[in-house]
Amino acid sequence: MPAYIVNKNAQTNGDHEVHKNGCAYMPDIANRLPLGVHASCGPAVTKAKRTFPSADGCAYCCPTCNKS
Protein backbone atom coordinates (compact mmCIF):
# COMPACT_ATOMS: atom_id res chain seq x y z
CA MET A 1 0.00 0.00 0.00
CA PRO A 2 1.28 3.48 -0.83
CA ALA A 3 2.11 6.27 1.59
CA TYR A 4 0.36 9.63 1.23
CA ILE A 5 1.16 13.21 2.20
CA VAL A 6 -0.76 16.47 2.18
CA ASN A 7 0.73 19.78 1.13
CA LYS A 8 0.78 22.19 4.09
CA ASN A 9 0.53 25.10 1.64
CA ALA A 10 -2.83 25.72 0.00
CA GLN A 11 -3.20 26.14 -3.74
CA THR A 12 -4.61 29.39 -5.10
CA ASN A 13 -8.13 27.91 -4.84
CA GLY A 14 -7.59 27.13 -1.12
CA ASP A 15 -7.23 23.34 -1.48
CA HIS A 16 -4.46 21.40 0.23
CA GLU A 17 -3.48 18.64 -2.20
CA VAL A 18 -3.03 15.03 -1.14
CA HIS A 19 -0.27 13.19 -3.04
CA LYS A 20 0.73 9.55 -3.29
CA ASN A 21 4.42 8.98 -2.53
CA GLY A 22 6.44 9.31 -5.73
CA CYS A 23 4.12 11.78 -7.48
CA ALA A 24 5.96 14.13 -9.83
CA TYR A 25 4.06 17.06 -8.27
CA MET A 26 4.98 16.47 -4.61
CA PRO A 27 5.67 19.66 -2.64
CA ASP A 28 9.03 20.45 -1.06
CA ILE A 29 9.84 18.21 1.90
CA ALA A 30 9.33 21.10 4.35
CA ASN A 31 5.73 21.48 3.08
CA ARG A 32 4.71 17.82 3.46
CA LEU A 33 2.53 16.48 6.24
CA PRO A 34 2.62 12.65 6.29
CA LEU A 35 -0.76 10.91 6.24
CA GLY A 36 0.49 7.34 6.54
CA VAL A 37 -0.09 4.26 4.39
CA HIS A 38 -3.54 3.70 2.91
CA ALA A 39 -5.14 1.28 0.44
CA SER A 40 -6.42 4.19 -1.68
CA CYS A 41 -6.58 7.98 -1.76
CA GLY A 42 -10.04 8.14 -0.13
CA PRO A 43 -8.92 7.37 3.43
CA ALA A 44 -5.85 9.59 2.96
CA VAL A 45 -8.01 12.57 1.93
CA THR A 46 -10.37 11.89 4.84
CA LYS A 47 -7.41 11.99 7.24
CA ALA A 48 -6.06 15.18 5.60
CA LYS A 49 -9.47 16.86 6.03
CA ARG A 50 -9.09 16.57 9.82
CA THR A 51 -6.30 19.16 9.59
CA PHE A 52 -7.21 20.90 6.32
CA PRO A 53 -10.99 20.77 5.64
CA SER A 54 -10.34 21.85 2.05
CA ALA A 55 -8.03 18.87 1.30
CA ASP A 56 -8.42 17.35 -2.16
CA GLY A 57 -6.63 14.64 -4.16
CA CYS A 58 -3.94 15.54 -6.68
CA ALA A 59 -5.31 15.46 -10.23
CA TYR A 60 -2.28 13.44 -11.37
CA CYS A 61 -1.63 10.80 -8.68
CA CYS A 62 -5.06 10.75 -6.98
CA PRO A 63 -7.52 11.57 -9.79
CA THR A 64 -10.42 9.62 -8.23
CA CYS A 65 -10.16 11.89 -5.16
CA ASN A 66 -9.79 15.14 -7.09
CA LYS A 67 -12.90 17.32 -6.95
CA SER A 68 -11.52 20.42 -8.72
PDB file of N, CA, C and O in Angstrom:
ATOM      1  N   MET A   1       0.852  -1.182   0.000  1.00  0.00           N
ATOM      2  CA  MET A   1       0.000   0.000   0.000  1.00  0.00           C
ATOM      3  C   MET A   1       0.895   1.242   0.000  1.00  0.00           C
ATOM      4  O   MET A   1       1.948   1.264   0.638  1.00  0.00           O
ATOM      5  N   PRO A   2       0.461   2.264  -0.722  1.00  0.00           N
ATOM      6  CA  PRO A   2       1.282   3.476  -0.827  1.00  0.00           C
ATOM      7  C   PRO A   2       1.122   4.412   0.373  1.00  0.00           C
ATOM      8  O   PRO A   2       0.111   4.398   1.075  1.00  0.00           O
ATOM      9  N   ALA A   3       2.146   5.212   0.576  1.00  0.00           N
ATOM     10  CA  ALA A   3       2.114   6.266   1.590  1.00  0.00           C
ATOM     11  C   ALA A   3       1.598   7.544   0.929  1.00  0.00           C
ATOM     12  O   ALA A   3       1.806   7.766  -0.263  1.00  0.00           O
ATOM     13  N   TYR A   4       0.927   8.374   1.715  1.00  0.00           N
ATOM     14  CA  TYR A   4       0.361   9.628   1.227  1.00  0.00           C
ATOM     15  C   TYR A   4       0.830  10.785   2.093  1.00  0.00           C
ATOM     16  O   TYR A   4       1.163  10.615   3.266  1.00  0.00           O
ATOM     17  N   ILE A   5       0.847  11.975   1.483  1.00  0.00           N
ATOM     18  CA  ILE A   5       1.160  13.207   2.205  1.00  0.00           C
ATOM     19  C   ILE A   5       0.158  14.265   1.763  1.00  0.00           C
ATOM     20  O   ILE A   5      -0.492  14.134   0.726  1.00  0.00           O
ATOM     21  N   VAL A   6       0.047  15.322   2.574  1.00  0.00           N
ATOM     22  CA  VAL A   6      -0.763  16.468   2.179  1.00  0.00           C
ATOM     23  C   VAL A   6       0.157  17.687   2.190  1.00  0.00           C
ATOM     24  O   VAL A   6       1.017  17.825   3.060  1.00  0.00           O
ATOM     25  N   ASN A   7      -0.037  18.554   1.224  1.00  0.00           N
ATOM     26  CA  ASN A   7       0.734  19.784   1.129  1.00  0.00           C
ATOM     27  C   ASN A   7       0.241  20.755   2.199  1.00  0.00           C
ATOM     28  O   ASN A   7      -0.948  21.071   2.247  1.00  0.00           O
ATOM     29  N   LYS A   8       1.140  21.226   3.053  1.00  0.00           N
ATOM     30  CA  LYS A   8       0.781  22.189   4.094  1.00  0.00           C
ATOM     31  C   LYS A   8       0.367  23.536   3.503  1.00  0.00           C
ATOM     32  O   LYS A   8      -0.386  24.287   4.123  1.00  0.00           O
ATOM     33  N   ASN A   9       0.859  23.835   2.310  1.00  0.00           N
ATOM     34  CA  ASN A   9       0.527  25.096   1.640  1.00  0.00           C
ATOM     35  C   ASN A   9      -0.684  24.899   0.738  1.00  0.00           C
ATOM     36  O   ASN A   9      -0.742  23.942  -0.034  1.00  0.00           O
ATOM     37  N   ALA A  10      -1.633  25.793   0.838  1.00  0.00           N
ATOM     38  CA  ALA A  10      -2.828  25.715  -0.004  1.00  0.00           C
ATOM     39  C   ALA A  10      -2.518  26.200  -1.415  1.00  0.00           C
ATOM     40  O   ALA A  10      -1.639  27.036  -1.627  1.00  0.00           O
ATOM     41  N   GLN A  11      -3.253  25.659  -2.362  1.00  0.00           N
ATOM     42  CA  GLN A  11      -3.197  26.141  -3.741  1.00  0.00           C
ATOM     43  C   GLN A  11      -3.937  27.478  -3.807  1.00  0.00           C
ATOM     44  O   GLN A  11      -4.504  27.923  -2.809  1.00  0.00           O
ATOM     45  N   THR A  12      -3.933  28.104  -4.954  1.00  0.00           N
ATOM     46  CA  THR A  12      -4.613  29.394  -5.100  1.00  0.00           C
ATOM     47  C   THR A  12      -6.117  29.281  -4.851  1.00  0.00           C
ATOM     48  O   THR A  12      -6.753  30.261  -4.464  1.00  0.00           O
ATOM     49  N   ASN A  13      -6.693  28.095  -5.070  1.00  0.00           N
ATOM     50  CA  ASN A  13      -8.133  27.911  -4.836  1.00  0.00           C
ATOM     51  C   ASN A  13      -8.440  27.533  -3.380  1.00  0.00           C
ATOM     52  O   ASN A  13      -9.601  27.328  -3.026  1.00  0.00           O
ATOM     53  N   GLY A  14      -7.406  27.441  -2.540  1.00  0.00           N
ATOM     54  CA  GLY A  14      -7.594  27.131  -1.125  1.00  0.00           C
ATOM     55  C   GLY A  14      -7.452  25.666  -0.761  1.00  0.00           C
ATOM     56  O   GLY A  14      -7.431  25.335   0.424  1.00  0.00           O
ATOM     57  N   ASP A  15      -7.354  24.772  -1.745  1.00  0.00           N
ATOM     58  CA  ASP A  15      -7.233  23.341  -1.476  1.00  0.00           C
ATOM     59  C   ASP A  15      -5.811  22.971  -1.044  1.00  0.00           C
ATOM     60  O   ASP A  15      -4.832  23.557  -1.505  1.00  0.00           O
ATOM     61  N   HIS A  16      -5.726  22.003  -0.163  1.00  0.00           N
ATOM     62  CA  HIS A  16      -4.456  21.398   0.230  1.00  0.00           C
ATOM     63  C   HIS A  16      -4.427  20.038  -0.457  1.00  0.00           C
ATOM     64  O   HIS A  16      -5.225  19.157  -0.135  1.00  0.00           O
ATOM     65  N   GLU A  17      -3.510  19.868  -1.401  1.00  0.00           N
ATOM     66  CA  GLU A  17      -3.485  18.645  -2.202  1.00  0.00           C
ATOM     67  C   GLU A  17      -2.878  17.457  -1.477  1.00  0.00           C
ATOM     68  O   GLU A  17      -1.863  17.573  -0.790  1.00  0.00           O
ATOM     69  N   VAL A  18      -3.525  16.312  -1.646  1.00  0.00           N
ATOM     70  CA  VAL A  18      -3.027  15.032  -1.144  1.00  0.00           C
ATOM     71  C   VAL A  18      -2.302  14.344  -2.295  1.00  0.00           C
ATOM     72  O   VAL A  18      -2.826  14.260  -3.405  1.00  0.00           O
ATOM     73  N   HIS A  19      -1.093  13.853  -2.025  1.00  0.00           N
ATOM     74  CA  HIS A  19      -0.274  13.187  -3.036  1.00  0.00           C
ATOM     75  C   HIS A  19       0.110  11.788  -2.575  1.00  0.00           C
ATOM     76  O   HIS A  19       0.319  11.536  -1.389  1.00  0.00           O
ATOM     77  N   LYS A  20       0.196  10.891  -3.543  1.00  0.00           N
ATOM     78  CA  LYS A  20       0.728   9.547  -3.294  1.00  0.00           C
ATOM     79  C   LYS A  20       2.247   9.637  -3.396  1.00  0.00           C
ATOM     80  O   LYS A  20       2.767  10.324  -4.275  1.00  0.00           O
ATOM     81  N   ASN A  21       2.958   8.953  -2.511  1.00  0.00           N
ATOM     82  CA  ASN A  21       4.415   8.983  -2.530  1.00  0.00           C
ATOM     83  C   ASN A  21       4.934   8.666  -3.931  1.00  0.00           C
ATOM     84  O   ASN A  21       4.509   7.696  -4.559  1.00  0.00           O
ATOM     85  N   GLY A  22       5.852   9.494  -4.407  1.00  0.00           N
ATOM     86  CA  GLY A  22       6.439   9.307  -5.728  1.00  0.00           C
ATOM     87  C   GLY A  22       5.820  10.176  -6.806  1.00  0.00           C
ATOM     88  O   GLY A  22       6.304  10.179  -7.938  1.00  0.00           O
ATOM     89  N   CYS A  23       4.766  10.911  -6.490  1.00  0.00           N
ATOM     90  CA  CYS A  23       4.119  11.785  -7.477  1.00  0.00           C
ATOM     91  C   CYS A  23       5.113  12.834  -7.966  1.00  0.00           C
ATOM     92  O   CYS A  23       5.905  13.363  -7.186  1.00  0.00           O
ATOM     93  N   ALA A  24       5.067  13.123  -9.240  1.00  0.00           N
ATOM     94  CA  ALA A  24       5.955  14.135  -9.833  1.00  0.00           C
ATOM     95  C   ALA A  24       5.642  15.536  -9.331  1.00  0.00           C
ATOM     96  O   ALA A  24       6.454  16.445  -9.503  1.00  0.00           O
ATOM     97  N   TYR A  25       4.483  15.730  -8.714  1.00  0.00           N
ATOM     98  CA  TYR A  25       4.057  17.063  -8.266  1.00  0.00           C
ATOM     99  C   TYR A  25       4.073  17.209  -6.743  1.00  0.00           C
ATOM    100  O   TYR A  25       3.376  18.061  -6.192  1.00  0.00           O
ATOM    101  N   MET A  26       4.865  16.383  -6.069  1.00  0.00           N
ATOM    102  CA  MET A  26       4.978  16.473  -4.610  1.00  0.00           C
ATOM    103  C   MET A  26       5.560  17.832  -4.228  1.00  0.00           C
ATOM    104  O   MET A  26       6.422  18.359  -4.932  1.00  0.00           O
ATOM    105  N   PRO A  27       5.094  18.398  -3.117  1.00  0.00           N
ATOM    106  CA  PRO A  27       5.668  19.664  -2.642  1.00  0.00           C
ATOM    107  C   PRO A  27       7.053  19.450  -2.028  1.00  0.00           C
ATOM    108  O   PRO A  27       7.484  18.315  -1.825  1.00  0.00           O
ATOM    109  N   ASP A  28       7.734  20.540  -1.740  1.00  0.00           N
ATOM    110  CA  ASP A  28       9.026  20.455  -1.055  1.00  0.00           C
ATOM    111  C   ASP A  28       8.850  19.687   0.255  1.00  0.00           C
ATOM    112  O   ASP A  28       7.773  19.700   0.851  1.00  0.00           O
ATOM    113  N   ILE A  29       9.892  19.034   0.685  1.00  0.00           N
ATOM    114  CA  ILE A  29       9.842  18.215   1.897  1.00  0.00           C
ATOM    115  C   ILE A  29       9.334  19.019   3.096  1.00  0.00           C
ATOM    116  O   ILE A  29       8.575  18.496   3.911  1.00  0.00           O
ATOM    117  N   ALA A  30       9.740  20.272   3.209  1.00  0.00           N
ATOM    118  CA  ALA A  30       9.328  21.103   4.347  1.00  0.00           C
ATOM    119  C   ALA A  30       7.824  21.369   4.351  1.00  0.00           C
ATOM    120  O   ALA A  30       7.264  21.723   5.388  1.00  0.00           O
ATOM    121  N   ASN A  31       7.168  21.201   3.205  1.00  0.00           N
ATOM    122  CA  ASN A  31       5.729  21.483   3.084  1.00  0.00           C
ATOM    123  C   ASN A  31       4.868  20.227   3.105  1.00  0.00           C
ATOM    124  O   ASN A  31       3.675  20.294   2.811  1.00  0.00           O
ATOM    125  N   ARG A  32       5.450  19.092   3.446  1.00  0.00           N
ATOM    126  CA  ARG A  32       4.712  17.820   3.456  1.00  0.00           C
ATOM    127  C   ARG A  32       4.282  17.438   4.860  1.00  0.00           C
ATOM    128  O   ARG A  32       5.069  17.513   5.804  1.00  0.00           O
ATOM    129  N   LEU A  33       3.037  17.031   4.990  1.00  0.00           N
ATOM    130  CA  LEU A  33       2.531  16.477   6.244  1.00  0.00           C
ATOM    131  C   LEU A  33       2.176  15.021   5.962  1.00  0.00           C
ATOM    132  O   LEU A  33       1.246  14.765   5.197  1.00  0.00           O
ATOM    133  N   PRO A  34       2.884  14.059   6.553  1.00  0.00           N
ATOM    134  CA  PRO A  34       2.625  12.647   6.285  1.00  0.00           C
ATOM    135  C   PRO A  34       1.222  12.228   6.746  1.00  0.00           C
ATOM    136  O   PRO A  34       0.752  12.631   7.810  1.00  0.00           O
ATOM    137  N   LEU A  35       0.581  11.421   5.927  1.00  0.00           N
ATOM    138  CA  LEU A  35      -0.760  10.905   6.245  1.00  0.00           C
ATOM    139  C   LEU A  35      -0.749   9.413   6.530  1.00  0.00           C
ATOM    140  O   LEU A  35      -1.760   8.853   6.953  1.00  0.00           O
ATOM    141  N   GLY A  36       0.385   8.769   6.302  1.00  0.00           N
ATOM    142  CA  GLY A  36       0.492   7.339   6.536  1.00  0.00           C
ATOM    143  C   GLY A  36       0.217   6.524   5.286  1.00  0.00           C
ATOM    144  O   GLY A  36       0.090   7.063   4.187  1.00  0.00           O
ATOM    145  N   VAL A  37       0.129   5.221   5.474  1.00  0.00           N
ATOM    146  CA  VAL A  37      -0.085   4.258   4.392  1.00  0.00           C
ATOM    147  C   VAL A  37      -1.574   3.927   4.330  1.00  0.00           C
ATOM    148  O   VAL A  37      -2.206   3.645   5.348  1.00  0.00           O
ATOM    149  N   HIS A  38      -2.121   3.967   3.111  1.00  0.00           N
ATOM    150  CA  HIS A  38      -3.545   3.702   2.908  1.00  0.00           C
ATOM    151  C   HIS A  38      -3.742   2.868   1.648  1.00  0.00           C
ATOM    152  O   HIS A  38      -2.909   2.904   0.742  1.00  0.00           O
ATOM    153  N   ALA A  39      -4.825   2.126   1.588  1.00  0.00           N
ATOM    154  CA  ALA A  39      -5.137   1.283   0.436  1.00  0.00           C
ATOM    155  C   ALA A  39      -5.500   2.107  -0.791  1.00  0.00           C
ATOM    156  O   ALA A  39      -5.307   1.663  -1.922  1.00  0.00           O
ATOM    157  N   SER A  40      -6.030   3.320  -0.565  1.00  0.00           N
ATOM    158  CA  SER A  40      -6.416   4.193  -1.675  1.00  0.00           C
ATOM    159  C   SER A  40      -6.383   5.637  -1.194  1.00  0.00           C
ATOM    160  O   SER A  40      -6.134   5.907  -0.019  1.00  0.00           O
ATOM    161  N   CYS A  41      -6.637   6.563  -2.116  1.00  0.00           N
ATOM    162  CA  CYS A  41      -6.575   7.980  -1.763  1.00  0.00           C
ATOM    163  C   CYS A  41      -7.742   8.420  -0.876  1.00  0.00           C
ATOM    164  O   CYS A  41      -7.606   9.403  -0.147  1.00  0.00           O
ATOM    165  N   GLY A  42      -8.875   7.731  -0.914  1.00  0.00           N
ATOM    166  CA  GLY A  42     -10.040   8.141  -0.129  1.00  0.00           C
ATOM    167  C   GLY A  42      -9.759   8.285   1.354  1.00  0.00           C
ATOM    168  O   GLY A  42     -10.019   9.347   1.921  1.00  0.00           O
ATOM    169  N   PRO A  43      -9.232   7.244   2.008  1.00  0.00           N
ATOM    170  CA  PRO A  43      -8.919   7.367   3.431  1.00  0.00           C
ATOM    171  C   PRO A  43      -7.837   8.417   3.710  1.00  0.00           C
ATOM    172  O   PRO A  43      -7.857   9.064   4.757  1.00  0.00           O
ATOM    173  N   ALA A  44      -6.900   8.586   2.782  1.00  0.00           N
ATOM    174  CA  ALA A  44      -5.852   9.594   2.964  1.00  0.00           C
ATOM    175  C   ALA A  44      -6.450  10.998   2.937  1.00  0.00           C
ATOM    176  O   ALA A  44      -6.088  11.841   3.758  1.00  0.00           O
ATOM    177  N   VAL A  45      -7.362  11.256   2.000  1.00  0.00           N
ATOM    178  CA  VAL A  45      -8.013  12.567   1.930  1.00  0.00           C
ATOM    179  C   VAL A  45      -8.870  12.792   3.176  1.00  0.00           C
ATOM    180  O   VAL A  45      -8.897  13.897   3.718  1.00  0.00           O
ATOM    181  N   THR A  46      -9.560  11.766   3.625  1.00  0.00           N
ATOM    182  CA  THR A  46     -10.367  11.888   4.839  1.00  0.00           C
ATOM    183  C   THR A  46      -9.493  12.282   6.022  1.00  0.00           C
ATOM    184  O   THR A  46      -9.867  13.151   6.810  1.00  0.00           O
ATOM    185  N   LYS A  47      -8.331  11.648   6.149  1.00  0.00           N
ATOM    186  CA  LYS A  47      -7.415  11.989   7.237  1.00  0.00           C
ATOM    187  C   LYS A  47      -6.896  13.415   7.073  1.00  0.00           C
ATOM    188  O   LYS A  47      -6.800  14.148   8.057  1.00  0.00           O
ATOM    189  N   ALA A  48      -6.562  13.818   5.857  1.00  0.00           N
ATOM    190  CA  ALA A  48      -6.064  15.175   5.603  1.00  0.00           C
ATOM    191  C   ALA A  48      -7.109  16.226   5.962  1.00  0.00           C
ATOM    192  O   ALA A  48      -6.765  17.311   6.431  1.00  0.00           O
ATOM    193  N   LYS A  49      -8.387  15.908   5.743  1.00  0.00           N
ATOM    194  CA  LYS A  49      -9.468  16.857   6.031  1.00  0.00           C
ATOM    195  C   LYS A  49      -9.614  17.154   7.525  1.00  0.00           C
ATOM    196  O   LYS A  49     -10.224  18.157   7.894  1.00  0.00           O
ATOM    197  N   ARG A  50      -9.067  16.302   8.382  1.00  0.00           N
ATOM    198  CA  ARG A  50      -9.091  16.573   9.823  1.00  0.00           C
ATOM    199  C   ARG A  50      -8.251  17.810  10.154  1.00  0.00           C
ATOM    200  O   ARG A  50      -8.563  18.556  11.082  1.00  0.00           O
ATOM    201  N   THR A  51      -7.185  18.011   9.382  1.00  0.00           N
ATOM    202  CA  THR A  51      -6.298  19.160   9.586  1.00  0.00           C
ATOM    203  C   THR A  51      -6.636  20.293   8.620  1.00  0.00           C
ATOM    204  O   THR A  51      -6.652  21.464   9.000  1.00  0.00           O
ATOM    205  N   PHE A  52      -6.905  19.930   7.375  1.00  0.00           N
ATOM    206  CA  PHE A  52      -7.207  20.904   6.324  1.00  0.00           C
ATOM    207  C   PHE A  52      -8.554  20.539   5.708  1.00  0.00           C
ATOM    208  O   PHE A  52      -8.589  19.702   4.806  1.00  0.00           O
ATOM    209  N   PRO A  53      -9.661  21.126   6.153  1.00  0.00           N
ATOM    210  CA  PRO A  53     -10.985  20.770   5.639  1.00  0.00           C
ATOM    211  C   PRO A  53     -11.125  20.883   4.119  1.00  0.00           C
ATOM    212  O   PRO A  53     -12.001  20.259   3.521  1.00  0.00           O
ATOM    213  N   SER A  54     -10.257  21.682   3.504  1.00  0.00           N
ATOM    214  CA  SER A  54     -10.336  21.846   2.050  1.00  0.00           C
ATOM    215  C   SER A  54      -9.405  20.888   1.295  1.00  0.00           C
ATOM    216  O   SER A  54      -9.118  21.114   0.120  1.00  0.00           O
ATOM    217  N   ALA A  55      -8.933  19.828   1.951  1.00  0.00           N
ATOM    218  CA  ALA A  55      -8.032  18.874   1.299  1.00  0.00           C
ATOM    219  C   ALA A  55      -8.719  18.210   0.111  1.00  0.00           C
ATOM    220  O   ALA A  55      -9.925  17.966   0.125  1.00  0.00           O
ATOM    221  N   ASP A  56      -7.928  17.926  -0.909  1.00  0.00           N
ATOM    222  CA  ASP A  56      -8.419  17.352  -2.163  1.00  0.00           C
ATOM    223  C   ASP A  56      -7.297  16.504  -2.754  1.00  0.00           C
ATOM    224  O   ASP A  56      -6.123  16.776  -2.504  1.00  0.00           O
ATOM    225  N   GLY A  57      -7.639  15.491  -3.527  1.00  0.00           N
ATOM    226  CA  GLY A  57      -6.631  14.645  -4.157  1.00  0.00           C
ATOM    227  C   GLY A  57      -5.958  15.330  -5.333  1.00  0.00           C
ATOM    228  O   GLY A  57      -6.583  16.117  -6.044  1.00  0.00           O
ATOM    229  N   CYS A  58      -4.697  15.033  -5.536  1.00  0.00           N
ATOM    230  CA  CYS A  58      -3.937  15.538  -6.680  1.00  0.00           C
ATOM    231  C   CYS A  58      -4.562  15.004  -7.972  1.00  0.00           C
ATOM    232  O   CYS A  58      -4.901  13.824  -8.058  1.00  0.00           O
ATOM    233  N   ALA A  59      -4.709  15.858  -8.956  1.00  0.00           N
ATOM    234  CA  ALA A  59      -5.310  15.463 -10.234  1.00  0.00           C
ATOM    235  C   ALA A  59      -4.461  14.426 -10.970  1.00  0.00           C
ATOM    236  O   ALA A  59      -4.977  13.713 -11.831  1.00  0.00           O
ATOM    237  N   TYR A  60      -3.179  14.332 -10.648  1.00  0.00           N
ATOM    238  CA  TYR A  60      -2.281  13.437 -11.369  1.00  0.00           C
ATOM    239  C   TYR A  60      -2.101  12.085 -10.675  1.00  0.00           C
ATOM    240  O   TYR A  60      -2.169  11.047 -11.335  1.00  0.00           O
ATOM    241  N   CYS A  61      -1.873  12.076  -9.361  1.00  0.00           N
ATOM    242  CA  CYS A  61      -1.625  10.803  -8.678  1.00  0.00           C
ATOM    243  C   CYS A  61      -2.845  10.288  -7.913  1.00  0.00           C
ATOM    244  O   CYS A  61      -2.873   9.123  -7.517  1.00  0.00           O
ATOM    245  N   CYS A  62      -3.846  11.134  -7.701  1.00  0.00           N
ATOM    246  CA  CYS A  62      -5.062  10.750  -6.983  1.00  0.00           C
ATOM    247  C   CYS A  62      -6.312  11.264  -7.716  1.00  0.00           C
ATOM    248  O   CYS A  62      -7.158  11.918  -7.105  1.00  0.00           O
ATOM    249  N   PRO A  63      -6.431  10.973  -9.012  1.00  0.00           N
ATOM    250  CA  PRO A  63      -7.522  11.565  -9.795  1.00  0.00           C
ATOM    251  C   PRO A  63      -8.918  11.188  -9.306  1.00  0.00           C
ATOM    252  O   PRO A  63      -9.849  11.976  -9.474  1.00  0.00           O
ATOM    253  N   THR A  64      -9.093  10.014  -8.707  1.00  0.00           N
ATOM    254  CA  THR A  64     -10.420   9.618  -8.234  1.00  0.00           C
ATOM    255  C   THR A  64     -10.831  10.413  -6.987  1.00  0.00           C
ATOM    256  O   THR A  64     -12.004  10.417  -6.614  1.00  0.00           O
ATOM    257  N   CYS A  65      -9.877  11.077  -6.349  1.00  0.00           N
ATOM    258  CA  CYS A  65     -10.159  11.889  -5.156  1.00  0.00           C
ATOM    259  C   CYS A  65     -10.065  13.377  -5.444  1.00  0.00           C
ATOM    260  O   CYS A  65     -10.133  14.192  -4.524  1.00  0.00           O
ATOM    261  N   ASN A  66      -9.910  13.737  -6.705  1.00  0.00           N
ATOM    262  CA  ASN A  66      -9.787  15.142  -7.090  1.00  0.00           C
ATOM    263  C   ASN A  66     -11.169  15.693  -7.437  1.00  0.00           C
ATOM    264  O   ASN A  66     -11.846  15.182  -8.329  1.00  0.00           O
ATOM    265  N   LYS A  67     -11.570  16.725  -6.732  1.00  0.00           N
ATOM    266  CA  LYS A  67     -12.904  17.320  -6.948  1.00  0.00           C
ATOM    267  C   LYS A  67     -12.847  18.623  -7.722  1.00  0.00           C
ATOM    268  O   LYS A  67     -13.891  19.189  -8.045  1.00  0.00           O
ATOM    269  N   SER A  68     -11.643  19.118  -8.030  1.00  0.00           N
ATOM    270  CA  SER A  68     -11.518  20.415  -8.723  1.00  0.00           C
ATOM    271  C   SER A  68     -11.920  20.340 -10.169  1.00  0.00           C
ATOM    272  O   SER A  68     -11.868  21.345 -10.878  1.00  0.00           O
TER     273      SER A  68
END
